Amino acid sequence: MTKFSTTLAAALLMAASPGQTAEAHAQTQADEGDLAEKIVGTWELVSYQVEDKATGALIDAMGSAPRGRAIFTKDGWVAFNLEGTDRKPAETDADRAALMKTLVAYIGRYRIEGDQWITQVQTAWAPEWVNTEQRRSITLKGDEADVTTPWRIMPNWDAGRLSRSIIRFRRAR
């Protein structure tokens, strides 16, 4: 690479990311690539807590032993199905409605940006999520993944209150 093309490449990188050096931008790109590779596979739900923004209170929104999976494919699909502890078959319409509050499920295309995965939701248990982008911050530590949602009003709990989910996964074996 010539000195001119190296300088041009650095200038283009800096223009694409104002306030960031070319080296920092290159590291961000490398980190995104690394996360994109490491996230692929099947992840088993370990815990699912919800933090209330106003009070800071943490609750086990899906119970003490929730179960579920998140599956990330190499070609950019994610399937996400989580359910609460001790779900029982519904006998009434009220039971069916209550079961919906112990479920989070969606499928869509995902991409990596920095330390986040962003899903363009194509189908979901909650119709209001379809055709939306869902952002999740993720930190990988070996075979564990810690996931945090942005503050939002969740359709399942906290009746109109701002909350965020704090979720832990373990790579499935």
Buried (B, 14 or more C-beta within 10 A) or exposed (E): EEEEEEEEEBEEBBEEBEEBEBEEBBEBBEEBEEBBEBBEEBBBBBBBBBBBEEEEEEBBBBBEEBBBBBBBEEEBBBBBBBBBEEBEEEEEEEEEEEBEBBBBBBBBBBEBEEBBBBBBBEEBBBEEBEEBEBBBBBEBEEEEBBBBBEEBEBBBBBEEEBBBBBBBBBBEE
